[in-house]
Amino acid sequence: MPKSQVRKKKVYTPPTDVRPTATASTRKPSPIWLPVTAVALIVVGIGWLVIYYLSEQAYPVASWGYWNLAVGFGAMVSSLILLSRWR
């Protein structure tokens, strides 16, 4: 039986007017403070919520009431925003 001929495919090169201007290799890495701050915000947010629940809503700030939950979750959400900028 005869062997079929192998087809050679051309290598795709995108047009120059569509190429992105900044590639992953040209962007600068993130500063060291970014992941450190993000991890610190996660720890502070979880710690704030744990203290709030274990103290039966008396600490960290008793007059804030349920706003203590907003502070704890806000710290964790802000750390996620920071981590989205991490390269």
N, CA, C and O atoms as a DFTB+ gen file, in Angstrom:
348 C
 N C O
     1  1       0.847      -1.167       0.000
     2  2       0.000       0.000       0.000
     3  2       0.901       1.241       0.000
     4  3       1.873       1.283       0.753
     5  1       0.609       2.223      -0.805
     6  2       1.456       3.418      -0.855
     7  2       1.292       4.284       0.391
     8  3       0.204       4.389       0.958
     9  1       2.398       4.897       0.801
    10  2       2.404       5.754       1.976
    11  2       1.923       7.154       1.589
    12  3       2.332       7.711       0.570
    13  1       1.048       7.705       2.426
    14  2       0.522       9.037       2.109
    15  2       1.590      10.101       2.330
    16  3       2.510       9.939       3.133
    17  1       1.440      11.145       1.621
    18  2       2.418      12.216       1.683
    19  2       2.159      13.091       2.922
    20  3       1.007      13.402       3.226
    21  1       3.216      13.487       3.632
    22  2       3.087      14.314       4.822
    23  2       2.944      15.766       4.393
    24  3       3.733      16.276       3.596
    25  1       1.933      16.415       4.930
    26  2       1.703      17.810       4.592
    27  2       2.459      18.697       5.572
    28  3       2.443      18.465       6.781
    29  1       3.096      19.680       5.051
    30  2       3.815      20.617       5.901
    31  2       2.950      21.846       6.122
    32  3       2.458      22.465       5.179
    33  1       2.776      22.184       7.401
    34  2       1.976      23.355       7.734
    35  2       2.883      24.563       7.889
    36  3       4.004      24.458       8.387
    37  1       2.387      25.691       7.462
    38  2       3.148      26.914       7.619
    39  2       3.012      27.409       9.061
    40  3       1.972      27.233       9.695
    41  1       4.054      28.016       9.554
    42  2       4.034      28.581      10.901
    43  2       3.248      29.881      10.865
    44  3       3.496      30.752      10.032
    45  1       2.296      29.996      11.782
    46  2       1.451      31.182      11.825
    47  2       2.209      32.359      12.420
    48  3       2.782      32.249      13.503
    49  1       2.213      33.459      11.731
    50  2       2.764      34.697      12.269
    51  2       1.660      35.748      12.218
    52  3       1.143      36.048      11.141
    53  1       1.297      36.303      13.352
    54  2       0.210      37.288      13.358
    55  2       0.642      38.568      12.653
    56  3       1.830      38.886      12.608
    57  1      -0.305      39.287      12.114
    58  2       0.044      40.548      11.453
    59  2       0.618      41.548      12.452
    60  3       0.282      41.514      13.636
    61  1       1.470      42.421      11.979
    62  2       2.163      43.353      12.884
    63  2       1.232      44.388      13.477
    64  3       1.520      44.902      14.558
    65  1       0.139      44.718      12.828
    66  2      -0.765      45.733      13.371
    67  2      -1.672      45.179      14.471
    68  3      -2.337      45.957      15.156
    69  1      -1.717      43.875      14.658
    70  2      -2.570      43.260      15.670
    71  2      -1.762      42.798      16.880
    72  3      -2.343      42.498      17.923
    73  1      -0.462      42.734      16.766
    74  2       0.374      42.249      17.866
    75  2       0.252      43.130      19.090
    76  3       0.171      44.353      18.973
    77  1       0.237      42.525      20.258
    78  2       0.209      43.350      21.471
    79  2       1.540      44.084      21.654
    80  3       2.599      43.584      21.272
    81  1       1.465      45.273      22.241
    82  2       2.675      46.073      22.388
    83  2       3.531      45.602      23.552
    84  3       4.758      45.609      23.454
    85  1       2.914      45.198      24.643
    86  2       3.678      44.748      25.812
    87  2       3.496      43.248      25.983
    88  3       2.375      42.766      26.144
    89  1       4.570      42.534      25.947
    90  2       4.501      41.094      26.160
    91  2       4.797      40.793      27.619
    92  3       5.188      41.681      28.377
    93  1       4.613      39.567      28.000
    94  2       4.830      39.170      29.389
    95  2       6.287      39.310      29.791
    96  3       6.588      39.539      30.963
    97  1       7.184      39.176      28.843
    98  2       8.600      39.255      29.181
    99  2       9.071      40.694      29.374
   100  3      10.099      40.914      30.016
   101  1       8.352      41.676      28.838
   102  2       8.787      43.061      28.971
   103  2       8.218      43.748      30.203
   104  3       8.707      44.809      30.591
   105  1       7.204      43.174      30.821
   106  2       6.630      43.788      32.020
   107  2       7.519      43.531      33.215
   108  3       8.143      42.476      33.332
   109  1       7.568      44.506      34.095
   110  2       8.400      44.378      35.284
   111  2       7.735      43.462      36.301
   112  3       6.507      43.399      36.363
   113  1       8.523      42.755      37.095
   114  2       7.926      41.948      38.165
   115  2       7.379      42.845      39.270
   116  3       7.756      44.012      39.381
   117  1       6.511      42.300      40.063
   118  2       5.896      43.065      41.144
   119  2       6.912      43.399      42.224
   120  3       7.865      42.649      42.437
   121  1       6.713      44.522      42.907
   122  2       7.590      44.825      44.036
   123  2       7.352      43.843      45.178
   124  3       6.296      43.215      45.259
   125  1       8.328      43.719      46.043
   126  2       8.258      42.716      47.116
   127  2       7.171      43.050      48.136
   128  3       6.659      42.152      48.804
   129  1       6.812      44.322      48.266
   130  2       5.818      44.696      49.262
   131  2       4.421      44.204      48.891
   132  3       3.579      44.047      49.776
   133  1       4.152      43.958      47.618
   134  2       2.806      43.581      47.198
   135  2       2.356      42.235      47.766
   136  3       1.303      42.191      48.402
   137  1       3.088      41.135      47.575
   138  2       2.610      39.874      48.168
   139  2       2.684      39.875      49.685
   140  3       1.872      39.228      50.346
   141  1       3.657      40.600      50.248
   142  2       3.762      40.669      51.711
   143  2       2.547      41.382      52.288
   144  3       1.980      40.937      53.287
   145  1       2.146      42.484      51.665
   146  2       0.972      43.226      52.125
   147  2      -0.297      42.405      51.943
   148  3      -1.177      42.429      52.804
   149  1      -0.403      41.681      50.840
   150  2      -1.595      40.869      50.587
   151  2      -1.732      39.755      51.626
   152  3      -2.826      39.513      52.136
   153  1      -0.644      39.088      51.934
   154  2      -0.697      38.024      52.945
   155  2      -0.998      38.604      54.317
   156  3      -1.736      38.003      55.098
   157  1      -0.430      39.770      54.616
   158  2      -0.711      40.412      55.899
   159  2      -2.186      40.798      56.007
   160  3      -2.782      40.659      57.075
   161  1      -2.778      41.280      54.917
   162  2      -4.201      41.628      54.949
   163  2      -5.085      40.398      55.128
   164  3      -6.110      40.468      55.806
   165  1      -4.701      39.279      54.531
   166  2      -5.463      38.043      54.731
   167  2      -5.410      37.621      56.194
   168  3      -6.430      37.265      56.783
   169  1      -4.211      37.663      56.778
   170  2      -4.050      37.247      58.173
   171  2      -4.811      38.192      59.100
   172  3      -5.468      37.742      60.038
   173  1      -4.728      39.495      58.846
   174  2      -5.437      40.470      59.684
   175  2      -6.945      40.284      59.555
   176  3      -7.663      40.335      60.553
   177  1      -7.431      40.069      58.327
   178  2      -8.872      39.882      58.131
   179  2      -9.401      38.645      58.822
   180  3     -10.448      38.690      59.469
   181  1      -8.686      37.540      58.691
   182  2      -9.123      36.308      59.356
   183  2      -9.007      36.454      60.861
   184  3      -9.893      36.026      61.601
   185  1      -7.920      37.055      61.314
   186  2      -7.757      37.280      62.762
   187  2      -8.853      38.164      63.325
   188  3      -9.363      37.902      64.414
   189  1      -9.221      39.211      62.596
   190  2     -10.284      40.123      63.041
   191  2     -11.595      39.361      63.196
   192  3     -12.301      39.525      64.191
   193  1     -11.920      38.525      62.206
   194  2     -13.178      37.775      62.269
   195  2     -13.160      36.723      63.375
   196  3     -14.168      36.521      64.051
   197  1     -12.031      36.055      63.564
   198  2     -11.939      35.032      64.612
   199  2     -12.094      35.671      65.987
   200  3     -12.817      35.154      66.839
   201  1     -11.416      36.792      66.203
   202  2     -11.543      37.485      67.498
   203  2     -12.967      37.966      67.698
   204  3     -13.493      37.893      68.809
   205  1     -13.597      38.456      66.646
   206  2     -14.980      38.938      66.750
   207  2     -15.935      37.818      67.166
   208  3     -16.794      38.015      68.024
   209  1     -15.780      36.650      66.557
   210  2     -16.674      35.549      66.887
   211  2     -16.351      34.910      68.232
   212  3     -17.265      34.576      68.987
   213  1     -15.079      34.734      68.546
   214  2     -14.716      34.084      69.805
   215  2     -15.009      34.956      71.025
   216  3     -15.244      34.437      72.116
   217  1     -14.995      36.267      70.847
   218  2     -15.284      37.159      71.975
   219  2     -16.776      37.430      72.114
   220  3     -17.177      38.289      72.899
   221  1     -17.586      36.723      71.375
   222  2     -19.032      36.893      71.374
   223  2     -19.414      38.332      71.068
   224  3     -20.251      38.925      71.749
   225  1     -18.800      38.877      70.049
   226  2     -19.067      40.182      69.473
   227  2     -18.729      41.340      70.405
   228  3     -19.301      42.422      70.279
   229  1     -17.804      41.123      71.342
   230  2     -17.385      42.195      72.252
   231  2     -16.119      42.886      71.761
   232  3     -15.921      44.072      72.025
   233  1     -15.274      42.173      71.063
   234  2     -14.025      42.734      70.543
   235  2     -13.991      42.552      69.047
   236  3     -14.832      41.787      68.574
   237  1     -13.184      43.116      68.276
   238  2     -12.174      44.148      68.441
   239  2     -12.762      45.514      68.792
   240  3     -12.190      46.219      69.623
   241  1     -13.903      45.918      68.179
   242  2     -14.531      47.198      68.526
   243  2     -16.004      46.919      68.786
   244  3     -16.766      46.640      67.859
   245  1     -16.400      46.994      70.053
   246  2     -17.765      46.613      70.419
   247  2     -18.802      47.573      69.861
   248  3     -19.904      47.148      69.515
   249  1     -18.479      48.848      69.765
   250  2     -19.465      49.825      69.303
   251  2     -19.770      49.710      67.809
   252  3     -20.790      50.225      67.350
   253  1     -18.907      49.047      67.048
   254  2     -19.145      48.903      65.621
   255  2     -20.177      47.836      65.307
   256  3     -20.782      47.861      64.235
   257  1     -20.386      46.917      66.204
   258  2     -21.365      45.863      65.984
   259  2     -21.009      44.991      64.790
   260  3     -19.907      44.451      64.702
   261  1     -21.966      44.863      63.867
   262  2     -21.740      43.989      62.711
   263  2     -20.798      44.594      61.673
   264  3     -20.420      43.913      60.720
   265  1     -20.417      45.844      61.835
   266  2     -19.442      46.435      60.921
   267  2     -18.073      45.793      61.086
   268  3     -17.212      45.926      60.216
   269  1     -17.869      45.093      62.203
   270  2     -16.623      44.332      62.361
   271  2     -16.500      43.267      61.275
   272  3     -15.393      42.954      60.836
   273  1     -17.623      42.712      60.842
   274  2     -17.597      41.744      59.745
   275  2     -17.148      42.410      58.451
   276  3     -16.395      41.825      57.673
   277  1     -17.612      43.632      58.223
   278  2     -17.217      44.364      57.021
   279  2     -15.719      44.657      57.032
   280  3     -15.070      44.612      55.987
   281  1     -15.173      44.955      58.198
   282  2     -13.740      45.222      58.291
   283  2     -12.945      43.958      57.974
   284  3     -11.983      44.009      57.208
   285  1     -13.334      42.834      58.552
   286  2     -12.621      41.581      58.313
   287  2     -12.700      41.132      56.867
   288  3     -11.685      40.791      56.259
   289  1     -13.905      41.131      56.316
   290  2     -14.058      40.711      54.923
   291  2     -13.475      41.741      53.965
   292  3     -12.972      41.375      52.902
   293  1     -13.533      43.015      54.318
   294  2     -12.933      44.058      53.493
   295  2     -11.428      43.890      53.381
   296  3     -10.854      44.100      52.312
   297  1     -10.786      43.512      54.483
   298  2      -9.338      43.273      54.446
   299  2      -9.014      42.102      53.523
   300  3      -8.043      42.154      52.768
   301  1      -9.817      41.060      53.581
   302  2      -9.553      39.902      52.724
   303  2      -9.830      40.209      51.247
   304  3      -9.098      39.741      50.375
   305  1     -10.864      40.981      50.962
   306  2     -11.167      41.347      49.582
   307  2     -10.080      42.266      49.024
   308  3      -9.688      42.133      47.865
   309  1      -9.599      43.187      49.838
   310  2      -8.523      44.063      49.372
   311  2      -7.241      43.276      49.108
   312  3      -6.470      43.635      48.219
   313  1      -7.005      42.212      49.867
   314  2      -5.833      41.377      49.577
   315  2      -6.009      40.650      48.251
   316  3      -5.036      40.469      47.520
   317  1      -7.222      40.231      47.926
   318  2      -7.458      39.598      46.630
   319  2      -7.252      40.589      45.478
   320  3      -6.760      40.214      44.414
   321  1      -7.623      41.833      45.692
   322  2      -7.387      42.863      44.672
   323  2      -5.890      43.062      44.470
   324  3      -5.418      43.188      43.340
   325  1      -5.145      43.088      45.581
   326  2      -3.692      43.222      45.458
   327  2      -3.082      42.012      44.749
   328  3      -2.191      42.165      43.914
   329  1      -3.552      40.830      45.075
   330  2      -2.991      39.621      44.454
   331  2      -3.314      39.525      42.968
   332  3      -2.606      38.850      42.222
   333  1      -4.378      40.196      42.533
   334  2      -4.681      40.203      41.094
   335  2      -3.667      41.031      40.320
   336  3      -3.545      40.865      39.106
   337  1      -2.935      41.920      40.990
   338  2      -1.897      42.737      40.351
   339  2      -0.518      42.082      40.388
   340  3       0.440      42.610      39.824
   341  1      -0.421      40.939      41.049
   342  2       0.869      40.280      41.237
   343  2       1.312      39.626      39.943
   344  3       0.534      38.921      39.300
   345  1       2.584      39.862      39.551
   346  2       3.139      39.233      38.349
   347  2       4.226      38.301      38.729
   348  3       4.827      37.667      37.862
